[in-house]
Amino acid sequence: MNEEVIPILRVADAEAAIEWYARLRFARQWEHRFEPGFPLFVAVARGSMQLFLSEHEGDARPDTLIYLKVADLDDVAAEFGVEPQAQPWGRVLELTDPDGNRLRIASVDG
């Protein structure tokens, strides 16, 4: 098993968050709920990248920032109607999910 880091993002509605992250080509992998009516904890993945989306209030704080590198930056930009900005380290775009979590997304090509 490879070592990895998996960010946990606080979300108010995991099902709505899953739909939003699907636009970034993340797919639901698994979910956990201690019992019916309890907060939902979901794993989503895009290739080797994985995120945990948690309705649990103590798991993460809102307004988190994560940095992703993708091969299809132009497709992501088109999906969200934004333009990547040229930075000294490459092209980058910024998005904010419905729960206020911020994503900086760069091209793997720089």
C-alpha atoms as one frame of an Amber mdcrd trajectory, in Angstrom:
protein
   0.000   0.000   0.000   1.308   3.449  -0.920   1.474   6.271   1.575  -0.821
   9.188   0.786  -2.442  12.320   2.144  -6.209  12.702   1.781  -7.728  16.122
   2.502 -11.022  16.194   4.402 -13.410  18.929   3.312 -16.350  20.013   5.464
 -19.613  20.005   3.517 -23.154  20.762   4.648 -24.796  18.406   2.143 -22.587
  15.540   0.964 -24.948  14.528  -1.860 -24.881  18.070  -3.306 -21.098  18.181
  -2.884 -20.718  14.878  -4.744 -22.634  16.352  -7.682 -20.431  19.476  -7.689
 -17.186  17.461  -7.507 -18.452  15.217 -10.320 -18.082  18.278 -12.560 -14.350
  18.008 -11.762 -14.539  14.308 -12.705 -14.425  13.023  -9.133 -16.561   9.923
  -8.577 -18.039   8.518  -5.381 -15.944   5.632  -4.060 -17.630   4.764  -0.775
 -19.632   6.314   2.048 -20.114   5.821   5.771 -22.874   6.854   8.148 -22.943
   5.592  11.746 -26.707   5.149  11.523 -29.664   6.629   9.609 -29.993  10.360
  10.147 -26.359  10.798  11.187 -23.860  12.892   9.156 -22.510  11.371   5.954
 -18.791  10.816   5.256 -17.918  10.161   1.598 -14.780   9.402  -0.397 -14.554
  10.741  -3.954 -11.699  10.076  -6.361 -10.351  11.224  -9.675  -7.614   8.869
 -10.826  -5.083   8.716  -7.992  -6.471  11.850  -6.289  -8.887  11.309  -3.426
 -10.920  13.658  -1.228 -13.033  12.957   1.815 -16.257  14.995   2.064 -17.635
  15.140   5.588 -20.878  16.421   7.059 -19.348  15.941  10.539 -18.889  19.404
  12.042 -15.679  18.523  13.888 -13.804  16.903  10.985 -12.699  20.015   9.124
 -13.329  23.712   9.058 -14.976  25.604   6.206 -12.882  27.730   3.826 -10.178
  25.108   3.335  -7.774  25.543   0.399  -6.528  22.587  -1.639  -4.217  22.576
  -4.670  -4.807  20.091  -7.491  -2.783  19.388 -10.633  -4.782  17.998 -13.553
  -4.105  16.996 -17.148  -7.335  18.570 -18.460  -7.221  22.119 -17.069  -8.897
  23.592 -20.162 -11.804  21.144 -19.875 -12.230  22.024 -16.181 -12.142  25.723
 -17.047 -14.798  25.254 -19.729 -17.041  23.255 -17.357 -17.026  26.113 -14.845
 -16.894  29.014 -17.317 -13.589  30.417 -16.044 -10.239  31.205 -17.632  -6.962
  29.846 -16.272  -4.539  32.600 -15.290  -0.856  32.504 -16.205   1.384  32.395
 -13.136   5.175  32.084 -12.993   4.731  28.369 -12.126   2.082  27.643 -14.770
  -1.582  28.117 -15.618  -3.957  28.059 -12.652  -7.653  28.578 -12.024  -9.508
  29.039  -8.766 -12.906  27.656  -7.813 -14.989  27.710  -4.650 -17.292  24.797
  -3.920 -20.846  25.360  -2.585 -19.544  25.028   1.000 -16.841  27.693   0.651
 -13.889  25.337   0.212 -11.380  26.815  -2.219  -9.625  24.869  -4.963  -6.582
  26.041  -6.900  -6.287  23.880  -9.968  -3.177  23.851 -12.135  -2.123  22.041
 -15.255   0.306  19.155 -14.866   2.059  20.605 -17.924   2.809  23.890 -16.181
